[in-house]
Amino acid sequence: MFENGSVQHIYAVHELTTYLRELLDSDPLLGDVWVTGEISNVSRPASGHVYFTLKDATGQIRGVFFQRRSRPDAATAREIEQGHAVVVHGRVSIYEQRGELQMIVDFVKPEGAGLLQMEFERLKEQLAAEGLFDETRKRALPRFPRRIGVVTSASGAVFHDICHVLERRWPLAEVVLAPAPVQGADAVAGVIGGVDQLNRRGDIDVIIVARGGGSIEELAAFNAEPVARAIFASATPIISAVGHETDVTIADFVADRRAPTPSAAAEIVAPDRLDVSVRLGVAAGIMDSIVRRHMDAAREHVRGCARRIEQRGPAIDRERQRLDDLARRAQAAVEHRTREAAQGVGGCVWRLRALDPFATLERGYAIVQRGAAVVSSVAGAKPGDPLRVRVRDGSFGAHVDGGAGSVQRRRLKRRVPEAQAPLFMMPEERA
């Protein structure tokens, strides 16, 4: 307690146990550790948790397996039985209330299973408990994708196989490759980067994550938790096509759809153009039949409406006949009135011709004018007065020579006949 004459800090028990717990929890090695041993001192209280001791020939450690309602732990819990040799996974911590070192176990498998296989089973149970495998969250694939993203190696045969199948089945789609290593130390980061790169484009309809077959060690990248979470977080539907048909990875469970092989993924992601063509032909025939049937029904409906209108409408033919009779009668009346008018005009013409003073000239008479006045008496002319004498075929000038009653005629210049003169022109106009 004393050092250099001074008293050191005195800790409470809970402070010390809390410090030890935080120290253990911060150690990455103790936070993710596999331990093999034999099960003993198993206790199963009503809470459903399982308490036990894990021991070997020279040491032991307390263990606890917490039953969670959110995950199917029954299969793991059954492995915790007295005397079983097992391999457990979990983290080392301290139970502060008792100051006991313990291991909080989340996965138990019988001893003898491979480490990679046990890690696969552990991660599978963990992710299933978190809901990453739920069928309700998986999305449907687009029926007619325009752009298909592929995350795989650029140098392998997988991408060539996918392109060959797509070219045969659905050449309308564009294939976009996000090259990534699918094996080795950089595979996890490469696959995650490829998925993220295709999602950032925003124009990819579906993504295929693919690689060929291999051992569990070669497929380790697709059993990694970061890859599983990247597939789960993808905004674009993903098809997992890893390995052969018998190979199963964590990526298969998380993806929206699993394909047994990369070529099968290409067949799943796109329709067959021949099948689509046949379906379109059948659909076109059905649509044509439906349209024709509707048109025939509509045409018959219109005809029925026309018949009903004709039946309920007035007798148009009778009215048409009456209209024709009225038209004939009107035409006959107009023709009759026209003939009467023509006869009346003709009579007036003959009467006017009878009264025409120039008609007398045709019988040998003449008209004598002094200026514009007609000389009808000898008193109307004086000696020396110039006169104009109009006869049938023209007129000539004359003058009075002597007293009253004695007129000397003198032939003057003959005028042009006035055969074209109007019939009813006044004497003044004719002069």
LINJO-V444428 format. One record per backbone hydrogen bond with DSSP energy under -1.0 kcal/mol. NH is the residue of the N-H (numbers start at 1). CO is the residue of the C=O. E is the energy in kcal/mol with one decimal. If there is no record, write none. Layout:
BEGIN
nh=NH co=CO e=E
nh=NH co=CO e=E
END
This chain:
BEGIN
nh=3 co=6 e=-2.5
nh=6 co=3 e=-1.2
nh=8 co=1 e=-2.0
nh=16 co=12 e=-2.1
nh=17 co=13 e=-2.7
nh=18 co=14 e=-2.2
nh=19 co=15 e=-2.2
nh=20 co=16 e=-2.4
nh=21 co=17 e=-2.3
nh=22 co=18 e=-2.5
nh=23 co=19 e=-2.3
nh=24 co=20 e=-2.4
nh=25 co=21 e=-2.8
nh=26 co=22 e=-1.4
nh=27 co=24 e=-1.1
nh=31 co=27 e=-1.1
nh=33 co=90 e=-2.5
nh=35 co=88 e=-2.4
nh=37 co=86 e=-2.1
nh=38 co=55 e=-3.0
nh=39 co=84 e=-2.5
nh=40 co=53 e=-1.9
nh=43 co=51 e=-3.3
nh=48 co=45 e=-1.6
nh=50 co=65 e=-2.5
nh=51 co=43 e=-2.9
nh=52 co=63 e=-2.4
nh=53 co=40 e=-3.2
nh=54 co=61 e=-2.8
nh=55 co=38 e=-2.1
nh=56 co=59 e=-2.8
nh=61 co=54 e=-2.1
nh=63 co=52 e=-3.1
nh=64 co=103 e=-2.2
nh=65 co=50 e=-2.8
nh=71 co=68 e=-1.2
nh=73 co=71 e=-1.5
nh=77 co=73 e=-2.9
nh=78 co=74 e=-1.8
nh=79 co=76 e=-1.2
nh=80 co=77 e=-1.3
nh=81 co=79 e=-1.4
nh=83 co=39 e=-3.0
nh=84 co=81 e=-2.2
nh=86 co=37 e=-2.6
nh=87 co=109 e=-3.1
nh=88 co=35 e=-3.1
nh=89 co=107 e=-2.4
nh=90 co=33 e=-1.9
nh=91 co=104 e=-1.8
nh=92 co=30 e=-2.5
nh=93 co=102 e=-2.8
nh=95 co=100 e=-3.2
nh=99 co=95 e=-2.1
nh=100 co=95 e=-1.4
nh=102 co=93 e=-2.4
nh=103 co=62 e=-2.6
nh=104 co=91 e=-2.7
nh=105 co=64 e=-2.6
nh=106 co=89 e=-2.6
nh=107 co=89 e=-1.3
nh=109 co=87 e=-2.2
nh=111 co=85 e=-2.6
nh=113 co=110 e=-1.3
nh=118 co=114 e=-2.3
nh=119 co=115 e=-2.4
nh=120 co=116 e=-2.3
nh=121 co=117 e=-2.4
nh=122 co=118 e=-2.6
nh=123 co=119 e=-2.7
nh=124 co=120 e=-2.3
nh=125 co=121 e=-2.2
nh=126 co=122 e=-2.3
nh=127 co=123 e=-2.9
nh=128 co=124 e=-2.1
nh=129 co=125 e=-2.1
nh=130 co=126 e=-1.4
nh=132 co=127 e=-2.2
nh=148 co=174 e=-3.1
nh=149 co=206 e=-2.8
nh=150 co=176 e=-2.5
nh=151 co=208 e=-3.0
nh=161 co=157 e=-2.4
nh=162 co=158 e=-2.3
nh=163 co=159 e=-2.4
nh=164 co=160 e=-2.3
nh=165 co=161 e=-2.2
nh=166 co=162 e=-2.4
nh=167 co=163 e=-2.5
nh=168 co=164 e=-1.5
nh=169 co=165 e=-2.6
nh=170 co=166 e=-2.6
nh=173 co=170 e=-1.6
nh=174 co=146 e=-3.2
nh=176 co=148 e=-2.9
nh=178 co=150 e=-3.2
nh=180 co=152 e=-1.8
nh=187 co=184 e=-1.2
nh=190 co=186 e=-2.2
nh=191 co=187 e=-2.7
nh=192 co=188 e=-2.2
nh=193 co=189 e=-2.5
nh=194 co=190 e=-2.3
nh=195 co=191 e=-2.2
nh=196 co=192 e=-2.3
nh=197 co=193 e=-2.7
nh=198 co=194 e=-2.1
nh=199 co=195 e=-1.8
nh=200 co=196 e=-2.0
nh=205 co=147 e=-2.2
nh=207 co=237 e=-2.5
nh=208 co=149 e=-2.8
nh=209 co=239 e=-2.7
nh=210 co=151 e=-2.2
nh=211 co=241 e=-1.7
nh=219 co=215 e=-1.7
nh=220 co=217 e=-1.2
nh=222 co=219 e=-1.2
nh=223 co=220 e=-1.6
nh=228 co=224 e=-2.0
nh=229 co=225 e=-2.4
nh=230 co=226 e=-2.0
nh=231 co=227 e=-2.3
nh=232 co=228 e=-2.2
nh=233 co=229 e=-2.0
nh=239 co=207 e=-3.0
nh=240 co=257 e=-2.6
nh=241 co=209 e=-3.2
nh=243 co=211 e=-1.8
nh=247 co=244 e=-1.1
nh=251 co=222 e=-1.8
nh=254 co=250 e=-1.8
nh=255 co=251 e=-2.3
nh=256 co=238 e=-1.1
nh=257 co=238 e=-1.4
nh=259 co=240 e=-3.1
nh=265 co=261 e=-1.8
nh=266 co=262 e=-1.7
nh=267 co=263 e=-1.6
nh=268 co=264 e=-2.0
nh=269 co=265 e=-2.6
nh=273 co=169 e=-2.4
nh=276 co=272 e=-2.6
nh=277 co=273 e=-2.6
nh=278 co=274 e=-2.3
nh=279 co=275 e=-2.6
nh=280 co=276 e=-2.7
nh=281 co=277 e=-2.3
nh=282 co=278 e=-2.5
nh=283 co=279 e=-2.8
nh=284 co=280 e=-2.9
nh=285 co=281 e=-2.3
nh=286 co=282 e=-2.5
nh=287 co=283 e=-2.8
nh=288 co=284 e=-2.6
nh=289 co=285 e=-2.3
nh=290 co=286 e=-2.6
nh=291 co=287 e=-2.9
nh=292 co=288 e=-2.6
nh=293 co=289 e=-2.4
nh=294 co=290 e=-2.5
nh=295 co=291 e=-2.7
nh=296 co=292 e=-2.8
nh=297 co=293 e=-2.3
nh=298 co=294 e=-2.7
nh=299 co=295 e=-2.9
nh=300 co=296 e=-2.4
nh=301 co=297 e=-2.0
nh=302 co=298 e=-2.4
nh=303 co=299 e=-2.3
nh=304 co=300 e=-2.3
nh=305 co=301 e=-2.3
nh=306 co=302 e=-2.5
nh=307 co=303 e=-2.4
nh=308 co=304 e=-2.4
nh=309 co=305 e=-2.4
nh=310 co=306 e=-2.5
nh=311 co=307 e=-2.4
nh=312 co=308 e=-2.2
nh=313 co=309 e=-1.5
nh=316 co=314 e=-1.7
nh=319 co=315 e=-1.8
nh=320 co=316 e=-2.7
nh=321 co=317 e=-2.3
nh=322 co=318 e=-2.3
nh=323 co=319 e=-2.5
nh=324 co=320 e=-2.3
nh=325 co=321 e=-2.3
nh=326 co=322 e=-2.5
nh=327 co=323 e=-2.2
nh=328 co=324 e=-2.4
nh=329 co=325 e=-2.6
nh=330 co=326 e=-2.5
nh=331 co=327 e=-2.4
nh=332 co=328 e=-2.5
nh=333 co=329 e=-2.5
nh=334 co=330 e=-2.4
nh=335 co=331 e=-2.5
nh=336 co=332 e=-2.6
nh=337 co=333 e=-2.7
nh=338 co=334 e=-2.3
nh=339 co=335 e=-2.4
nh=340 co=336 e=-2.5
nh=341 co=337 e=-2.4
nh=342 co=338 e=-2.6
nh=343 co=339 e=-2.7
nh=344 co=340 e=-2.5
nh=345 co=341 e=-2.5
nh=346 co=342 e=-2.6
nh=347 co=343 e=-2.4
nh=348 co=344 e=-2.1
nh=349 co=345 e=-2.2
nh=350 co=346 e=-2.2
nh=351 co=347 e=-2.4
nh=352 co=348 e=-2.7
nh=353 co=349 e=-2.6
nh=354 co=350 e=-1.9
nh=355 co=351 e=-1.4
nh=359 co=356 e=-1.2
nh=363 co=360 e=-1.6
nh=364 co=361 e=-1.8
nh=365 co=360 e=-1.2
nh=367 co=390 e=-2.4
nh=369 co=388 e=-2.5
nh=370 co=373 e=-3.3
nh=373 co=370 e=-1.8
nh=375 co=368 e=-3.2
nh=380 co=377 e=-1.8
nh=381 co=378 e=-1.3
nh=384 co=400 e=-3.6
nh=385 co=382 e=-2.4
nh=387 co=398 e=-5.3
nh=388 co=369 e=-2.3
nh=389 co=396 e=-3.3
nh=390 co=367 e=-3.2
nh=391 co=394 e=-3.2
nh=396 co=389 e=-2.5
nh=398 co=387 e=-2.2
nh=400 co=385 e=-2.0
nh=406 co=403 e=-1.9
nh=415 co=395 e=-1.5
nh=421 co=418 e=-1.6
nh=430 co=426 e=-2.3
nh=431 co=427 e=-2.2
END
